[in-house]
Amino acid sequence: MGGTVVITGAFSYTGKYATRILLERGYRIRTLTNHPPTHHPEGANLFGDRVQVFPYNFDRGDELRRSLEGASTLINTYWVRFPHGGSNFETAVRNTCSLIEAAKDAGVRRIVHVSIANPSLQSPLGYYKGKAQLEQTVIDSGLAYTILRPTVIFGAEDILINNIAWFVRHFPVFGIPGDGRYGIRPIYVEDMAHLLADAVDRQGSAVLDAVGPETFRFEELVRLIAERVGRSVRLVRLPQFLAYISTLLTGWFVGDVVLTWEEYRGLMSNLLVTEGPATGQTRLSEWLAENEERVGRHYASEVARHYA
């Protein structure tokens, strides 16, 4: 225990939970981020001056390397959920490759890398193909590594589960893309954070699915959320394209990207489930029962969170 760990996005959704655990274990923490603590005031208030903050500096290799010098481990959560402005999956891959190369040059010995469940170099989906490319870059780096493959991460600040609850609270009808039989196997954010923190002390290299103990069909999940928040909602099955158009219109109304076309395709292709053993212990069904009064009370905007 001890030493210096660099984590990308220490004030972000998953990152702040992992940062708290590592600080409690006696590690010194640096973060690389596009958003200073003032962008995440709850993170600044939580950690005070115990986290050193550096910009990403992807285009300034020497400065990026210096921000990593003296660290034993890099925890990389950096990615983009969808193209926005000048960021897209290709630039995210390129930036992450620069980060891994800078870590090697700086003497970092271990990488803990957040990927996605079911990545594939042959995938037609840029998200999944990009994640597969980066997994290979990590493996080829020569550094010890742990690659974590989450599906959906739920918790107090999550996007997907919260916004499903927001929709069923506000609308009498919920559109289910396709037959609704495709699966989701979510993991609790604190379970995910423990996997990240524990990987810092892991010996050797490994690729692990980051999944909880429950698997839901999508329609089953929506019904469960509606039941927990005490709403009666009519579920209507829609063709995938029509469901996507409806979320585009809703996104325009709320000023956000609700779901992308690639996310629809990944969801309906069963890419949010795996068959391996659970690595998280918290059950979404129990968490919903404990948080039924607050989940979905406010819409959670990805655009506002990352680009405001």
C-alpha positions, 0 to 999 in steps of 0.5 A: 500500500502507499505510493502515487496513483494517477487516475483520469477523472478523479472527480467524475462519476466512477472516479471519485469513488475509486479516489476515496478508496485509494486515499483511505488506503494511504495512496497519494493521488494525482488526476488528469482531467479536462475539468478542474475541481470547480467543475465538480465542486462536490469532488473538491469539497470531498478531497480538499487539496489531497488530489493534485490536478493536471490537464490531459495535455495529449498534444504536449507529450513532455508535459503529459509525461511529467504529470505521470512521473513518480507514479506506480499505477495509472488508472485510465477511465478516459473515453467519450460516450459519443462524438461531440465537438472535436471529440470522437472515438478516433480521437479518444483512441489516439489520445489514450495511446498517447497517454499509455506511451507517456506512462511508459516513458514516465516509469509507470509500472501498471495500468488499470484500464476501463474498457467495455463488455464485449469489445471487438476489433471486428465490431461495426460499432465505433465504441466497441471497436475503439475499446478493443483497439485500446485493450490491445494497446494496453496488452502490447505496452509491456506493462502489467495491467488489469482491464475491466469490462463494465456493462452499465454502472448504476448509482446515485449519479448514473445516467441510464437507470436514473433517466429510465426512472425519470421517464416513467415518472413523467410519461404514461407510455414508455417505448421499448425498442424491439422485443425488449428481450435483450439483456442488461447486467449492471454493476453498482458504482461502488463495486466498480470503484473497489475493482479499480482500487483493488487492481492497483495491488493486483499481481500480474495481468488480467482481463475481468468482466465488471458485472453485478449478480443480476441480469435483466431483460430490458423490458423486465428492467423498465417494469421493475423501475416503474414498480419501485417508483410507484408508477403505472406505465404502459410499455409499447414496443417500437421498431428500433428506428422509431424508438431512436427517433423518439429519443432524438426528439426527447433529447432536443427537448431536454438538451441532451443525447438520450441514447445514440444509434450505436448504443441502441444497436449495442443494447439490442445486440445483447452486448450489455450482458456477459455469462461469467461470474459476478464481480460486484455484489450489490443487487440493482433490485435491492438498491432501487428499493432503498432509493425509490424516493430519489431515483429519477427525480431529476433528469441526468444530462450527459451533455451538461455533466461533461460539456457545460 
